Amino acid sequence: MLYRGIIERSEIMSRKDEIKSAYKGLGGAHSFYDGMMLGTTVMGRMVLRMVWRMNREDALEYQARAFEPIPSDFSGKLLEVPVGTGVLSMPVWKTLPNADITCLDYSESMMESAQKRADEMEISSIKFLQGDVGNLQFEDEQFDVVTSLNGFHAFPDKEAAYSETFRVLKKGGTFCGCFYVSGSNLHTDKMIRRFYIKSGFFTEPFETVESLETRLNKMYSKVEVSNVESIAVFNCVK
């Protein structure tokens, strides 16, 4: 059992390293948002440090953890909501040539940016759809994986988002991703209240690490929650 556990941990680490390498090989930022997410621009690194108390390695760590549950040989159906500009997901989706991927966002301009990035990276196995996470246009249990990167802190109707992402996930499927939670870094909480809520980028109420873990345990059969500063990372099995 110990030997098998060592092998399993080694495999997990190698997948995380693969994801980090995919990010580090990404081209230049398309926007200020892209540079902030990856810490690839001077201004992006300043925001990471001043708001989130993170450096680039911290950002790569939570991003790699969020995608880590998706194996490199995944060939099932996957839904990403929201896709945003695709800066976080496209490098990972490029490593999954046999997957059937649907990327959804409420913002058409965000989707256009994501599709442009996919075209530049020559990723052809992705469908892009405009839609609302609180009212997904899919039948029940359609996807093997549902993932959400930095979306739930922005969704205006979080209860509907939790319900809908659960509904479209197959029994035994994986729900994974990350988003901002309060209570883990008081400096970040202050910055979020001062700037992000007032600008409309983030919408209250927010989870804490503890409340998120409690909520997900009521919905899913297996739950893992961790955090890097104020970003919670979750991995659930339905």
NORTA-V974652 format. One line per field, one symbol per residue. ss: DSSP state (H for helix, E for strand, C for the rest). phi: phi as a letter, one per 30 degrees, with the letter a starting at -180 (. if undefined). burial: + if it has 16 or more other ideal C-beta (glycine too) atoms within 10 Angstrom, else -. Layout:
BEGIN
ss=???
phi=???
burial=???
END
This chain:
BEGIN
ss=CHHHHHHHHHHHHHHHHHHHHHHHCCCCCCCHHHHHHHCCCHHHHHHHHHHHCCCHHHHHHHHHHHHHCCCCCCCCEEEEECCCCCCCCHHHHCCCCCCEEEEEECCHHHHHHHHHHHHHCCCCCEEEEECCHHHCCCCCCCEEEEEEECCCCCCCCHHHHHHHHHHCEEEEEEEEEEEECCCCCHHHHHHHHHHHCCCCCCCCCCCCHHHHHHHHHHHCCEEEEEEECCEEEEEEEC
phi=.dddddddddddddddddddddddcdddddaeeddddcicbddddddeddcchbcdddddddddddcedcddcdbccbccbddhdiddcedddddbdcdccccbadcddddddddddddddhcccbccbdacddadcbddhcbdbbbbchcddcddcdddddddddddddeidccblaadbdicbdddedddddcddddidcbddcdcedddddddddccdbbbbbabhccdcbbbcd
burial=--------------++--++-++--+--++--+++++++++--++-++--++-+-+-+++++++++++++---+-+++++++++++++++++++++--++++++++---++-+++-++----+--+-+--++++-+-+---++++++++++++++--+--++-+++-+++--++++++++++-++--++-++---+-----+---++-+--++-++---+--+-+-++++++++++++
END
